[in-house]
Amino acid sequence: MLWFVLAVLSALFSASAAIAQKKILFSMSALEFSFAVSVVIAVLSSTLTIWVDVSGLTVSTIVIIAVKSLISGVAFLLVMTALEANPISSALPLLGLTPAVTALLALPALGETLQWWEVVGVLLMAAGTYILEYRPGHSVRDILRADWTERAHYPIFGALVLFAISSVLDRKLVGGLKVPTATVLVYQHIIYCLVFGIVLAWRHADLRRIVDRSRAVFPLLLLVALLTIAYRYLQLQATASAPVALVLAVKRSSILIASLVGGRLFKEERLRMKLVGATIIVGAGFLILRNVG
């Protein structure tokens, strides 16, 4: 049962990171935070080069890592934008829809077909989303229309698609090409820094202001960086000794933990109803992933 302990710890660290991120986003913009935390994580993850050889990759592999990192970097920025604009108890559960989007994208990308449990899982996620966004006195049609037309939700939907594409590329890198996870991690955060840095330069951001704001919240920035590295490492360790589906199911409990604790901490509305919807979404994700790994 060591894998279960590792997965639970990974979920706790992931939830803690999400709550700390939301706290920081009260003081920094999503782009500023994404750049600042990526720099800290890149510095910390560079220490992995002491134990892992990050050289010797083929040009094609580096290109795949670069494309994958670009996609996941934009997805991360969109998640932070969503967290900045939405209550944590609304944004995180919607991000739990990733397994459904990944399963649907895998149809043309990997030539896979949807099994009956995946179809049921997708339908349950739709029901969970409805409950999550339910408003008394509004019809199902009104709620669904509001979901797709609410500008604050656009970053979430974009992140869902990009994370799904990134997951497919992760399978190819780690599963197909057998690239060490630590190697991907090092390159990924270097590219994150470059991407966010270029966007900041393009927008003529005030670097001194970013530095000042980062200093003001540096303890939280460092905490997020350490928690991020920790929960990713623990998840990988758990996956080494247990089916991926079980590990991901336990890991996704971080959505419930962060929604509950963060929702109470930030005094968000309709928390009980949101938790019901989030629970259905997380459970449906386990159903979709039941035969993975």
Protein Blocks (a to p, Z undefined) as FASTA:
>chain_A
ZZmmmmmmmmmmmmmmmmmmmmmmmmbcfklmmmmmmmmmmmmmmmmmmmpccehiafkl
mmmmmmmmmmmmmmmmmmmmmmmmpcfklmmmmmmmmmmmmmmmmmmmnopacdfklmmm
mmmmmmmmmmmmgcehiafklmmmmmmmmmklmmmmmmmmmmmmmmmmmmmmmmmnopaf
klmmmmmmmmmmmmmmmmmmmnopafklmmmmmmmmmmmmmmmmmmmmmmmmmmmmmmmm
ccfklmmmmmmmmmmmmmmmmmmmnopghklmmmmmmmmmmmmmmmmmmmgZZ
